[in-house]
Amino acid sequence: MGGTTFFITAAGKDAREAFQSARDQALYESGHGGYTGTIAEKPSFTYIHHPDIKDRLPTVAEVSELSERLIGADDRRIEDKWGPAGCTEVTTQHPQGTKRWFAFYGWASC
């Protein structure tokens, strides 16, 4: 089977809740059969700080760019389609202001 890349944002009180929400939604939309090419295939995530931004949270666009660089460089933290997804908190605000937003990205089996 092959692999494909994905990039998705999700909200939660923390990264764990956002990951579970994104994974549950992907399982609902793509089914539980495996090989969906989505975050549904990821068992966990690893937090990755944006190396170029120190004094604020990055935007979704900045993290999208970062994810493309990491994927293109076969970064070992996210290169395994069966391993963890990358995770970076982003500045996007939830309408109610009670949740934080996170971007998840990497390779997934398809």
N, C-alpha and C positions, 0 to 999 in steps of 0.2 A: 504494500500500500504506500501511497505517497504522502506528501505533506504540503501544507499551504500556510501562508501567514494570515494573521488576524490582528485587528486593533479595535478595541471597544471601550467605551466609558460606562461607568456605573456609579451610583450614589450609595452611600451607607454611612453609618456612624463611625465606621473605621474600614480599613482595607479588607478585612476578613468578611464583614457583612456585604460590602460592595462586590467582592469576588463571588460570594455565594449567590447573590442576586443575579449577577451577570451569567453565571454558570446555570442556574435554575432556568432563566429565561431562554438560554441557548438550548438546553435540553428540551424545554417545552416546544420551541420553534422547530428544532431539527430532529427530535426523537432521541431515544435512548440506545439506538443500534450501534453507536460508535462510528468513527471515521467521518465526522461531520465537518471537519476543517474549522471548527469554532472553539471557543473557550470551554465548551462542554467536555472537550477531551483532556483538559488540564486538571491534574489532581491537586495543584497548589499554585502559589505564586511566590516570587522573590521580589522584595522591594529594591528598586533601583533609583538612586538619586540622580537628578540631571546634573552632569559634571560641570556644565557651563553656567549654572544659575545657583547662586549661593544665598541671596538675600530675599527671595520671594518664591512662591510656587510657580512652576512653569505653566504656560497655556497649553491647551489641547494641541494646538498646531506645533508648539515646540516639542512636546512629547512625541507627537507623530513623527516628526523629523528625527528625534533621538531613536525611536524604535526602528526606523528604516536604516539608520546608521548601524545600530547593533545587529540587526538581522543581516545586513549586507556584510558585516565583518564576522559573521558566525560567532558572536559573543557567546562564550561557553555557559553563561547564566541562563540563556534562553534558546540555545541551539537545538535542544532535544525536543522533538515533537511529542514525546511522552513525558517530558519533564515539566518543570514549573513555568508559568507565564511570567513575564515581566510586569511590574506594577509600579506606577509613579503617580503620586497625588497631583492633581491639576487645579487651576484656579476657578474653574466653572462653579458657579454657585447654584445650589438647589433652591427652587422657588420659596420654600418654607424656611430656608436658612438653617435647618437643623441637621443637615447631612453634608458630608464632604464628598467630593468626586474624585475618582481614580481612573486612570487609563490602564488597561491590561493589553498585552501584546506578546507576540512571539510566533512560534511554529505550532501547528496542530495537525494531527493525522487526518487524512482524507482518503 
